[in-house]
Amino acid sequence: MDNETRESYHNYMLRRMKEEDQKMNKENAINNAERSIWVTFQKEGIHKYPAAIDDPKLATGDWDDVSFLGYPHRHIFHFRVRIQVFHNDRDIEFIQFKRWMERLYSSSSDGEVLVLDYKSCEMIADDLYNEISNKYPGRFVEISVAEDNENGCSIFYPKS
């Protein structure tokens, strides 16, 4: 091997140090990653937005009138819930987590239809978060609730 193609000791050490740094950065990223799982489910529900009936910003009498929201109306509420887990073997199993949340809504007095009265998607998410954080404290949680999978909210709850 001639001198032009041979790597100097100095360049070799620089290259090896850079390779080791890259390897350590990848390991640090994996070891420090925030892990989570998510599940989805849906539930039929009825709610209303009483202020829509006579609030002039909502009951405009024009193209943007939404006064009908003030009366009970039906939606399929779509839920997407993400929760922190602490390792790759999942300390919360997907299916069990989903089934547990579905059961929170299965004891409604109106069969399987949720009667939510005046609750918005945001209020529904807050109520669900309270249940989740009681059962699984000290974790971040993100909850999305959508009406008919068309419009909704997404709320990120940091670790408590």
Helices and strands as residue ranges (DSSP letters): H 9-31, E 35-47, G 50-53, G 67-70, E 73-85, H 94-104, E 114-117, H 121-135, E 141-147, E 151-157
